[in-house]
Amino acid sequence: MTRWALALVLAAGCAAGKSAAVAPAPMPAREGPHDEIEQLSAKIGGRHVVLNARWWSGVEPCSVLDSIAVTKAGATITIAVREGSSGRDVACIDIAMLKVTAIDLGDLEPGAYTVVASQGSAPGIAVTVR
């Protein structure tokens, strides 16, 4: 498959609104800027909460999820995703890819929480743990 055909296949997959699930691969020396989260969602099972954060980014190995930052201040939980380059010596295509990652918050105390993204356009979401 030629480079252009591959780019068209990738573009078609991204245009269809499908997101690629990604997991952090820590690269402390290569960490890039925070990426802009466009959507947050939560799954609650009893007291256990798992978030999904969705954002647009470049393709791997040029844009790789480095880490996820979670901070809790009272009833507000703030989420950030950080990406960087894998450091491999490759040519990077300029194409966007929709990514999603699961963020396991573990068991939370009963109560009402607000989850917000530290960057991006994602509206905050309300999470109630009973």
N, CA, C and O atoms as a GROMACS GRO file, in nm:
protein
  520
    1MET      N    1   0.086  -0.118   0.000
    1MET     CA    2   0.000   0.000   0.000
    1MET      C    3   0.090   0.123   0.000
    1MET      O    4   0.183   0.132   0.080
    2THR      N    5   0.062   0.217  -0.089
    2THR     CA    6   0.144   0.338  -0.095
    2THR      C    7   0.113   0.428   0.023
    2THR      O    8   0.011   0.413   0.090
    3ARG      N    9   0.202   0.523   0.048
    3ARG     CA   10   0.184   0.618   0.157
    3ARG      C   11   0.052   0.695   0.140
    3ARG      O   12  -0.019   0.717   0.238
    4TRP      N   13   0.020   0.736   0.017
    4TRP     CA   14  -0.103   0.814  -0.006
    4TRP      C   15  -0.227   0.728   0.014
    4TRP      O   16  -0.327   0.776   0.068
    5ALA      N   17  -0.221   0.602  -0.029
    5ALA     CA   18  -0.335   0.514  -0.008
    5ALA      C   19  -0.357   0.491   0.141
    5ALA      O   20  -0.471   0.489   0.188
    6LEU      N   21  -0.248   0.474   0.216
    6LEU     CA   22  -0.260   0.457   0.360
    6LEU      C   23  -0.321   0.581   0.424
    6LEU      O   24  -0.406   0.569   0.512
    7ALA      N   25  -0.279   0.699   0.381
    7ALA     CA   26  -0.334   0.823   0.436
    7ALA      C   27  -0.483   0.833   0.407
    7ALA      O   28  -0.559   0.879   0.492
    8LEU      N   29  -0.526   0.790   0.290
    8LEU     CA   30  -0.668   0.794   0.257
    8LEU      C   31  -0.747   0.694   0.340
    8LEU      O   32  -0.859   0.724   0.382
    9VAL      N   33  -0.691   0.578   0.365
    9VAL     CA   34  -0.757   0.479   0.450
    9VAL      C   35  -0.771   0.533   0.592
    9VAL      O   36  -0.877   0.521   0.653
   10LEU      N   37  -0.664   0.592   0.644
   10LEU     CA   38  -0.670   0.651   0.778
   10LEU      C   39  -0.772   0.764   0.782
   10LEU      O   40  -0.849   0.774   0.878
   11ALA      N   41  -0.774   0.849   0.681
   11ALA     CA   42  -0.868   0.960   0.678
   11ALA      C   43  -1.011   0.908   0.673
   11ALA      O   44  -1.099   0.964   0.738
   12ALA      N   45  -1.035   0.804   0.596
   12ALA     CA   46  -1.170   0.748   0.587
   12ALA      C   47  -1.214   0.694   0.721
   12ALA      O   48  -1.329   0.713   0.761
   13GLY      N   49  -1.126   0.625   0.792
   13GLY     CA   50  -1.160   0.571   0.924
   13GLY      C   51  -1.191   0.682   1.023
   13GLY      O   52  -1.284   0.669   1.103
   14CYS      N   53  -1.113   0.790   1.020
   14CYS     CA   54  -1.136   0.901   1.112
   14CYS      C   55  -1.263   0.976   1.075
   14CYS      O   56  -1.336   1.020   1.164
   15ALA      N   57  -1.289   0.991   0.947
   15ALA     CA   58  -1.407   1.065   0.904
   15ALA      C   59  -1.535   0.993   0.943
   15ALA      O   60  -1.639   1.056   0.959
   16ALA      N   61  -1.528   0.861   0.957
   16ALA     CA   62  -1.646   0.784   0.991
   16ALA      C   63  -1.684   0.802   1.138
   16ALA      O   64  -1.784   0.747   1.182
   17GLY      N   65  -1.604   0.878   1.215
   17GLY     CA   66  -1.635   0.904   1.355
   17GLY      C   67  -1.592   0.795   1.449
   17GLY      O   68  -1.633   0.794   1.566
   18LYS      N   69  -1.512   0.702   1.402
   18LYS     CA   70  -1.464   0.594   1.487
   18LYS      C   71  -1.344   0.643   1.565
   18LYS      O   72  -1.257   0.712   1.510
   19SER      N   73  -1.337   0.608   1.692
   19SER     CA   74  -1.223   0.649   1.772
   19SER      C   75  -1.136   0.528   1.801
   19SER      O   76  -1.184   0.416   1.812
   20ALA      N   77  -1.007   0.554   1.814
   20ALA     CA   78  -0.912   0.449   1.846
   20ALA      C   79  -0.885   0.451   1.996
   20ALA      O   80  -0.852   0.556   2.052
   21ALA      N   81  -0.899   0.337   2.060
   21ALA     CA   82  -0.869   0.328   2.203
   21ALA      C   83  -0.719   0.329   2.222
   21ALA      O   84  -0.647   0.254   2.155
   22VAL      N   85  -0.670   0.412   2.312
   22VAL     CA   86  -0.528   0.422   2.338
   22VAL      C   87  -0.502   0.412   2.488
   22VAL      O   88  -0.586   0.449   2.569
   23ALA      N   89  -0.384   0.361   2.522
   23ALA     CA   90  -0.342   0.350   2.662
   23ALA      C   91  -0.210   0.424   2.677
   23ALA      O   92  -0.132   0.430   2.583
   24PRO      N   93  -0.184   0.479   2.794
   24PRO     CA   94  -0.059   0.554   2.814
   24PRO      C   95   0.065   0.468   2.795
   24PRO      O   96   0.069   0.352   2.835
   25ALA      N   97   0.165   0.527   2.733
   25ALA     CA   98   0.298   0.467   2.718
   25ALA      C   99   0.396   0.574   2.764
   25ALA      O  100   0.444   0.653   2.683
   26PRO      N  101   0.428   0.578   2.895
   26PRO     CA  102   0.506   0.689   2.952
   26PRO      C  103   0.636   0.719   2.878
   26PRO      O  104   0.716   0.630   2.848
   27MET      N  105   0.653   0.847   2.849
   27MET     CA  106   0.773   0.899   2.783
   27MET      C  107   0.809   1.031   2.849
   27MET      O  108   0.795   1.135   2.784
   28PRO      N  109   0.854   1.034   2.973
   28PRO     CA  110   0.873   1.159   3.046
   28PRO      C  111   0.958   1.262   2.973
   28PRO      O  112   0.931   1.382   2.982
   29ALA      N  113   1.059   1.218   2.902
   29ALA     CA  114   1.146   1.314   2.836
   29ALA      C  115   1.083   1.372   2.709
   29ALA      O  116   1.131   1.472   2.656
   30ARG      N  117   0.978   1.310   2.661
   30ARG     CA  118   0.921   1.353   2.534
   30ARG      C  119   0.780   1.408   2.549
   30ARG      O  120   0.712   1.431   2.449
   31GLU      N  121   0.737   1.430   2.670
   31GLU     CA  122   0.599   1.474   2.692
   31GLU      C  123   0.572   1.606   2.619
   31GLU      O  124   0.651   1.700   2.626
   32GLY      N  125   0.460   1.609   2.549
   32GLY     CA  126   0.422   1.728   2.475
   32GLY      C  127   0.316   1.806   2.550
   32GLY      O  128   0.290   1.781   2.668
   33PRO      N  129   0.255   1.900   2.482
   33PRO     CA  130   0.151   1.980   2.546
   33PRO      C  131   0.027   1.897   2.575
   33PRO      O  132   0.008   1.789   2.518
   34HIS      N  133  -0.056   1.947   2.664
   34HIS     CA  134  -0.182   1.880   2.692
   34HIS      C  135  -0.268   1.886   2.566
   34HIS      O  136  -0.266   1.986   2.494
   35ASP      N  137  -0.342   1.781   2.540
   35ASP     CA  138  -0.431   1.780   2.426
   35ASP      C  139  -0.570   1.821   2.469
   35ASP      O  140  -0.607   1.805   2.585
   36GLU      N  141  -0.646   1.873   2.377
   36GLU     CA  142  -0.777   1.928   2.408
   36GLU      C  143  -0.884   1.820   2.404
   36GLU      O  144  -0.918   1.767   2.299
   37ILE      N  145  -0.937   1.790   2.522
   37ILE     CA  146  -1.042   1.689   2.535
   37ILE      C  147  -1.172   1.750   2.483
   37ILE      O  148  -1.210   1.861   2.522
   38GLU      N  149  -1.241   1.676   2.396
   38GLU     CA  150  -1.367   1.728   2.342
   38GLU      C  151  -1.489   1.662   2.404
   38GLU      O  152  -1.600   1.715   2.394
   39GLN      N  153  -1.470   1.547   2.469
   39GLN     CA  154  -1.586   1.480   2.530
   39GLN      C  155  -1.541   1.395   2.648
   39GLN      O  156  -1.439   1.327   2.644
   40LEU      N  157  -1.620   1.402   2.755
   40LEU     CA  158  -1.602   1.317   2.872
   40LEU      C  159  -1.730   1.237   2.893
   40LEU      O  160  -1.840   1.288   2.870
   41SER      N  161  -1.716   1.113   2.937
   41SER     CA  162  -1.831   1.032   2.975
   41SER      C  163  -1.789   0.946   3.092
   41SER      O  164  -1.670   0.926   3.117
   42ALA      N  165  -1.889   0.894   3.164
   42ALA     CA  166  -1.858   0.812   3.282
   42ALA      C  167  -1.946   0.688   3.286
   42ALA      O  168  -2.062   0.690   3.244
   43LYS      N  169  -1.888   0.580   3.338
   43LYS     CA  170  -1.962   0.458   3.366
   43LYS      C  171  -1.948   0.434   3.516
   43LYS      O  172  -1.837   0.433   3.570
   44ILE      N  173  -2.061   0.414   3.582
   44ILE     CA  174  -2.060   0.396   3.726
   44ILE      C  175  -2.117   0.259   3.758
   44ILE      O  176  -2.226   0.223   3.713
   45GLY      N  177  -2.043   0.183   3.836
   45GLY     CA  178  -2.087   0.051   3.881
   45GLY      C  179  -2.073   0.047   4.032
   45GLY      O  180  -1.964   0.022   4.084
   46GLY      N  181  -2.182   0.071   4.103
   46GLY     CA  182  -2.172   0.082   4.249
   46GLY      C  183  -2.098   0.210   4.284
   46GLY      O  184  -2.144   0.320   4.252
   47ARG      N  185  -1.982   0.196   4.348
   47ARG     CA  186  -1.900   0.313   4.381
   47ARG      C  187  -1.782   0.328   4.286
   47ARG      O  188  -1.705   0.423   4.296
   48HIS      N  189  -1.768   0.233   4.192
   48HIS     CA  190  -1.655   0.233   4.099
   48HIS      C  191  -1.687   0.320   3.977
   48HIS      O  192  -1.791   0.304   3.914
   49VAL      N  193  -1.595   0.412   3.944
   49VAL     CA  194  -1.618   0.505   3.833
   49VAL      C  195  -1.505   0.493   3.732
   49VAL      O  196  -1.387   0.498   3.767
   50VAL      N  197  -1.542   0.478   3.605
   50VAL     CA  198  -1.447   0.477   3.494
   50VAL      C  199  -1.490   0.585   3.396
   50VAL      O  200  -1.604   0.586   3.350
   51LEU      N  201  -1.398   0.676   3.365
   51LEU     CA  202  -1.425   0.784   3.270
   51LEU      C  203  -1.371   0.746   3.133
   51LEU      O  204  -1.279   0.664   3.122
   52ASN      N  205  -1.428   0.805   3.030
   52ASN     CA  206  -1.371   0.801   2.896
   52ASN      C  207  -1.346   0.945   2.854
   52ASN      O  208  -1.434   1.030   2.864
   53ALA      N  209  -1.225   0.971   2.808
   53ALA     CA  210  -1.190   1.103   2.753
   53ALA      C  211  -1.164   1.085   2.605
   53ALA      O  212  -1.096   0.991   2.563
   54ARG      N  213  -1.219   1.176   2.524
   54ARG     CA  214  -1.205   1.167   2.378
   54ARG      C  215  -1.144   1.297   2.325
   54ARG      O  216  -1.184   1.406   2.367
   55TRP      N  217  -1.048   1.285   2.233
   55TRP     CA  218  -0.983   1.401   2.176
   55TRP      C  219  -0.928   1.367   2.038
   55TRP      O  220  -0.913   1.250   2.002
   56TRP      N  221  -0.897   1.471   1.961
   56TRP     CA  222  -0.835   1.455   1.830
   56TRP      C  223  -0.686   1.476   1.845
   56TRP      O  224  -0.641   1.562   1.920
   57SER      N  225  -0.609   1.395   1.771
   57SER     CA  226  -0.464   1.403   1.779
   57SER      C  227  -0.404   1.347   1.651
   57SER      O  228  -0.476   1.309   1.558
   58GLY      N  229  -0.272   1.343   1.648
   58GLY     CA  230  -0.203   1.283   1.534
   58GLY      C  231  -0.194   1.132   1.551
   58GLY      O  232  -0.233   1.077   1.653
   59VAL      N  233  -0.141   1.068   1.448
   59VAL     CA  234  -0.129   0.922   1.449
   59VAL      C  235   0.000   0.879   1.516
   59VAL      O  236   0.097   0.955   1.524
   60GLU      N  237   0.000   0.754   1.566
   60GLU     CA  238   0.122   0.697   1.624
   60GLU      C  239   0.216   0.658   1.512
   60GLU      O  240   0.168   0.619   1.405
   61PRO      N  241   0.343   0.666   1.527
   61PRO     CA  242   0.419   0.690   1.648
   61PRO      C  243   0.450   0.838   1.672
   61PRO      O  244   0.528   0.872   1.761
   62CYS      N  245   0.389   0.924   1.593
   62CYS     CA  246   0.420   1.067   1.603
   62CYS      C  247   0.350   1.134   1.722
   62CYS      O  248   0.406   1.225   1.783
   63SER      N  249   0.230   1.090   1.755
   63SER     CA  250   0.156   1.140   1.870
   63SER      C  251   0.110   1.020   1.952
   63SER      O  252   0.022   0.945   1.910
   64VAL      N  253   0.170   1.004   2.069
   64VAL     CA  254   0.145   0.887   2.154
   64VAL      C  255   0.100   0.936   2.291
   64VAL      O  256   0.159   1.029   2.346
   65LEU      N  257  -0.005   0.875   2.345
   65LEU     CA  258  -0.050   0.912   2.478
   65LEU      C  259   0.060   0.882   2.579
   65LEU      O  260   0.103   0.767   2.592
   66ASP      N  261   0.105   0.985   2.648
   66ASP     CA  262   0.212   0.971   2.746
   66ASP      C  263   0.156   0.943   2.885
   66ASP      O  264   0.200   0.849   2.952
   67SER      N  265   0.060   1.023   2.929
   67SER     CA  266   0.008   1.007   3.064
   67SER      C  267  -0.128   1.074   3.077
   67SER      O  268  -0.171   1.150   2.990
   68ILE      N  269  -0.192   1.044   3.186
   68ILE     CA  270  -0.321   1.103   3.221
   68ILE      C  271  -0.305   1.165   3.359
   68ILE      O  272  -0.257   1.099   3.451
   69ALA      N  273  -0.345   1.289   3.373
   69ALA     CA  274  -0.338   1.355   3.504
   69ALA      C  275  -0.479   1.366   3.560
   69ALA      O  276  -0.571   1.412   3.492
   70VAL      N  277  -0.495   1.324   3.684
   70VAL     CA  278  -0.623   1.333   3.754
   70VAL      C  279  -0.599   1.408   3.884
   70VAL      O  280  -0.517   1.366   3.966
   71THR      N  281  -0.670   1.518   3.903
   71THR     CA  282  -0.661   1.590   4.030
   71THR      C  283  -0.800   1.603   4.088
   71THR      O  284  -0.898   1.623   4.017
   72LYS      N  285  -0.807   1.592   4.221
   72LYS     CA  286  -0.935   1.602   4.289
   72LYS      C  287  -0.926   1.714   4.391
   72LYS      O  288  -0.836   1.715   4.476
   73ALA      N  289  -1.018   1.808   4.382
   73ALA     CA  290  -1.028   1.919   4.476
   73ALA      C  291  -1.172   1.926   4.523
   73ALA      O  292  -1.260   1.976   4.453
   74GLY      N  293  -1.195   1.874   4.642
   74GLY     CA  294  -1.332   1.868   4.691
   74GLY      C  295  -1.413   1.772   4.606
   74GLY      O  296  -1.377   1.656   4.591
   75ALA      N  297  -1.523   1.823   4.550
   75ALA     CA  298  -1.610   1.741   4.466
   75ALA      C  299  -1.582   1.759   4.317
   75ALA      O  300  -1.659   1.713   4.233
   76THR      N  301  -1.470   1.827   4.284
   76THR     CA  302  -1.434   1.848   4.143
   76THR      C  303  -1.315   1.762   4.107
   76THR      O  304  -1.213   1.764   4.175
   77ILE      N  305  -1.330   1.686   3.999
   77ILE     CA  306  -1.223   1.601   3.948
   77ILE      C  307  -1.183   1.656   3.813
   77ILE      O  308  -1.266   1.668   3.723
   78THR      N  309  -1.055   1.690   3.798
   78THR     CA  310  -1.004   1.749   3.674
   78THR      C  311  -0.916   1.648   3.602
   78THR      O  312  -0.830   1.584   3.663
   79ILE      N  313  -0.939   1.634   3.472
   79ILE     CA  314  -0.870   1.536   3.388
   79ILE      C  315  -0.787   1.608   3.282
   79ILE      O  316  -0.831   1.707   3.225
   80ALA      N  317  -0.666   1.555   3.256
   80ALA     CA  318  -0.582   1.605   3.146
   80ALA      C  319  -0.516   1.486   3.079
   80ALA      O  320  -0.474   1.391   3.146
   81VAL      N  321  -0.507   1.490   2.947
   81VAL     CA  322  -0.430   1.389   2.874
   81VAL      C  323  -0.307   1.459   2.818
   81VAL      O  324  -0.312   1.573   2.774
   82ARG      N  325  -0.196   1.387   2.822
   82ARG     CA  326  -0.069   1.442   2.774
   82ARG      C  327  -0.012   1.349   2.669
   82ARG      O  328  -0.004   1.228   2.690
   83GLU      N  329   0.028   1.405   2.558
   83GLU     CA  330   0.086   1.325   2.452
   83GLU      C  331   0.227   1.372   2.422
   83GLU      O  332   0.268   1.482   2.458
   84GLY      N  333   0.300   1.286   2.355
   84GLY     CA  334   0.435   1.318   2.310
   84GLY      C  335   0.466   1.233   2.189
   84GLY      O  336   0.382   1.157   2.141
   85SER      N  337   0.586   1.246   2.142
   85SER     CA  338   0.633   1.166   2.029
   85SER      C  339   0.699   1.040   2.083
   85SER      O  340   0.756   1.041   2.192
   86SER      N  341   0.692   0.934   2.007
   86SER     CA  342   0.756   0.809   2.050
   86SER      C  343   0.907   0.821   2.041
   86SER      O  344   0.979   0.738   2.097
   87GLY      N  345   0.956   0.922   1.973
   87GLY     CA  346   1.100   0.940   1.959
   87GLY      C  347   1.160   0.862   1.845
   87GLY      O  348   1.279   0.872   1.818
   88ARG      N  349   1.076   0.783   1.777
   88ARG     CA  350   1.126   0.708   1.662
   88ARG      C  351   1.154   0.804   1.547
   88ARG      O  352   1.083   0.904   1.531
   89ASP      N  353   1.254   0.775   1.470
   89ASP     CA  354   1.294   0.859   1.358
   89ASP      C  355   1.208   0.823   1.237
   89ASP      O  356   1.250   0.745   1.151
   90VAL      N  357   1.088   0.882   1.231
   90VAL     CA  358   0.995   0.853   1.122
   90VAL      C  359   0.939   0.983   1.066
   90VAL      O  360   0.942   1.087   1.132
   91ALA      N  361   0.889   0.975   0.945
   91ALA     CA  362   0.817   1.089   0.886
   91ALA      C  363   0.674   1.083   0.936
   91ALA      O  364   0.611   0.977   0.936
   92CYS      N  365   0.622   1.197   0.978
   92CYS     CA  366   0.487   1.202   1.034
   92CYS      C  367   0.390   1.264   0.935
   92CYS      O  368   0.416   1.372   0.881
   93ILE      N  369   0.279   1.195   0.911
   93ILE     CA  370   0.178   1.251   0.823
   93ILE      C  371   0.094   1.348   0.902
   93ILE      O  372   0.076   1.333   1.023
   94ASP      N  373   0.042   1.447   0.836
   94ASP     CA  374  -0.039   1.551   0.899
   94ASP      C  375  -0.186   1.513   0.884
   94ASP      O  376  -0.255   1.562   0.794
   95ILE      N  377  -0.233   1.425   0.972
   95ILE     CA  378  -0.370   1.378   0.966
   95ILE      C  379  -0.420   1.362   1.110
   95ILE      O  380  -0.345   1.323   1.199
   96ALA      N  381  -0.547   1.392   1.130
   96ALA     CA  382  -0.605   1.382   1.264
   96ALA      C  383  -0.667   1.245   1.286
   96ALA      O  384  -0.717   1.180   1.194
   97MET      N  385  -0.663   1.203   1.412
   97MET     CA  386  -0.719   1.074   1.452
   97MET      C  387  -0.798   1.096   1.580
   97MET      O  388  -0.749   1.159   1.674
   98LEU      N  389  -0.919   1.043   1.585
   98LEU     CA  390  -1.001   1.053   1.705
   98LEU      C  391  -0.956   0.944   1.802
   98LEU      O  392  -0.957   0.825   1.768
   99LYS      N  393  -0.918   0.985   1.925
   99LYS     CA  394  -0.868   0.889   2.024
   99LYS      C  395  -0.957   0.893   2.148
   99LYS      O  396  -1.022   0.994   2.177
  100VAL      N  397  -0.959   0.781   2.219
  100VAL     CA  398  -1.033   0.772   2.345
  100VAL      C  399  -0.951   0.686   2.441
  100VAL      O  400  -0.887   0.589   2.400
  101THR      N  401  -0.953   0.723   2.568
  101THR     CA  402  -0.885   0.642   2.668
  101THR      C  403  -0.973   0.631   2.792
  101THR      O  404  -1.046   0.724   2.827
  102ALA      N  405  -0.965   0.516   2.857
  102ALA     CA  406  -1.039   0.493   2.980
  102ALA      C  407  -0.954   0.540   3.098
  102ALA      O  408  -0.833   0.517   3.103
  103ILE      N  409  -1.019   0.606   3.192
  103ILE     CA  410  -0.953   0.657   3.312
  103ILE      C  411  -1.026   0.599   3.432
  103ILE      O  412  -1.139   0.639   3.463
  104ASP      N  413  -0.962   0.505   3.500
  104ASP     CA  414  -1.024   0.435   3.612
  104ASP      C  415  -1.003   0.517   3.740
  104ASP      O  416  -0.890   0.529   3.789
  105LEU      N  417  -1.110   0.572   3.793
  105LEU     CA  418  -1.101   0.650   3.916
  105LEU      C  419  -1.110   0.563   4.041
  105LEU      O  420  -1.091   0.611   4.152
  106GLY      N  421  -1.140   0.434   4.022
  106GLY     CA  422  -1.152   0.344   4.135
  106GLY      C  423  -1.283   0.368   4.209
  106GLY      O  424  -1.379   0.420   4.152
  107ASP      N  425  -1.287   0.330   4.335
  107ASP     CA  426  -1.407   0.349   4.418
  107ASP      C  427  -1.405   0.488   4.480
  107ASP      O  428  -1.306   0.527   4.542
  108LEU      N  429  -1.513   0.560   4.462
  108LEU     CA  430  -1.528   0.694   4.520
  108LEU      C  431  -1.625   0.689   4.637
  108LEU      O  432  -1.714   0.603   4.642
  109GLU      N  433  -1.607   0.780   4.728
  109GLU     CA  434  -1.701   0.793   4.839
  109GLU      C  435  -1.836   0.836   4.784
  109GLU      O  436  -1.841   0.907   4.683
  110PRO      N  437  -1.945   0.796   4.846
  110PRO     CA  438  -2.077   0.840   4.800
  110PRO      C  439  -2.084   0.994   4.797
  110PRO      O  440  -2.032   1.062   4.885
  111GLY      N  441  -2.149   1.045   4.693
  111GLY     CA  442  -2.164   1.190   4.680
  111GLY      C  443  -2.177   1.231   4.535
  111GLY      O  444  -2.176   1.148   4.444
  112ALA      N  445  -2.190   1.361   4.516
  112ALA     CA  446  -2.202   1.420   4.382
  112ALA      C  447  -2.069   1.482   4.344
  112ALA      O  448  -2.010   1.558   4.421
  113TYR      N  449  -2.021   1.451   4.224
  113TYR     CA  450  -1.894   1.501   4.175
  113TYR      C  451  -1.915   1.570   4.040
  113TYR      O  452  -2.009   1.538   3.966
  114THR      N  453  -1.826   1.664   4.010
  114THR     CA  454  -1.823   1.725   3.877
  114THR      C  455  -1.688   1.690   3.816
  114THR      O  456  -1.584   1.713   3.878
  115VAL      N  457  -1.691   1.635   3.695
  115VAL     CA  458  -1.568   1.600   3.625
  115VAL      C  459  -1.549   1.700   3.512
  115VAL      O  460  -1.640   1.722   3.432
  116VAL      N  461  -1.430   1.762   3.506
  116VAL     CA  462  -1.401   1.862   3.404
  116VAL      C  463  -1.267   1.830   3.337
  116VAL      O  464  -1.182   1.763   3.395
  117ALA      N  465  -1.252   1.878   3.215
  117ALA     CA  466  -1.125   1.866   3.143
  117ALA      C  467  -1.043   1.991   3.171
  117ALA      O  468  -1.098   2.102   3.172
  118SER      N  469  -0.913   1.975   3.193
  118SER     CA  470  -0.829   2.092   3.220
  118SER      C  471  -0.805   2.174   3.094
  118SER      O  472  -0.763   2.290   3.102
  119GLN      N  473  -0.831   2.115   2.978
  119GLN     CA  474  -0.814   2.186   2.852
  119GLN      C  475  -0.915   2.130   2.752
  119GLN      O  476  -0.956   2.015   2.763
  120GLY      N  477  -0.954   2.211   2.655
  120GLY     CA  478  -1.046   2.163   2.553
  120GLY      C  479  -1.188   2.212   2.574
  120GLY      O  480  -1.215   2.292   2.664
  121SER      N  481  -1.276   2.164   2.489
  121SER     CA  482  -1.414   2.212   2.485
  121SER      C  483  -1.514   2.119   2.552
  121SER      O  484  -1.635   2.143   2.546
  122ALA      N  485  -1.466   2.011   2.615
  122ALA     CA  486  -1.558   1.914   2.676
  122ALA      C  487  -1.635   1.980   2.790
  122ALA      O  488  -1.575   2.038   2.881
  123PRO      N  489  -1.767   1.972   2.784
  123PRO     CA  490  -1.844   2.025   2.898
  123PRO      C  491  -1.824   1.933   3.019
  123PRO      O  492  -1.803   1.813   3.004
  124GLY      N  493  -1.830   1.991   3.137
  124GLY     CA  494  -1.818   1.912   3.259
  124GLY      C  495  -1.936   1.815   3.269
  124GLY      O  496  -2.043   1.840   3.214
  125ILE      N  497  -1.913   1.705   3.339
  125ILE     CA  498  -2.020   1.608   3.358
  125ILE      C  499  -2.043   1.586   3.507
  125ILE      O  500  -1.951   1.597   3.588
  126ALA      N  501  -2.166   1.556   3.542
  126ALA     CA  502  -2.202   1.527   3.681
  126ALA      C  503  -2.197   1.377   3.702
  126ALA      O  504  -2.249   1.300   3.621
  127VAL      N  505  -2.135   1.336   3.812
  127VAL     CA  506  -2.126   1.195   3.848
  127VAL      C  507  -2.178   1.180   3.990
  127VAL      O  508  -2.130   1.247   4.082
  128THR      N  509  -2.276   1.094   4.009
  128THR     CA  510  -2.331   1.069   4.143
  128THR      C  511  -2.301   0.927   4.184
  128THR      O  512  -2.337   0.832   4.115
  129VAL      N  513  -2.234   0.914   4.297
  129VAL     CA  514  -2.202   0.783   4.352
  129VAL      C  515  -2.289   0.763   4.474
  129VAL      O  516  -2.292   0.846   4.564
  130ARG      N  517  -2.361   0.652   4.476
  130ARG     CA  518  -2.454   0.626   4.588
  130ARG      C  519  -2.395   0.527   4.686
  130ARG      O  520  -2.459   0.494   4.786
   0.00000   0.00000   0.00000
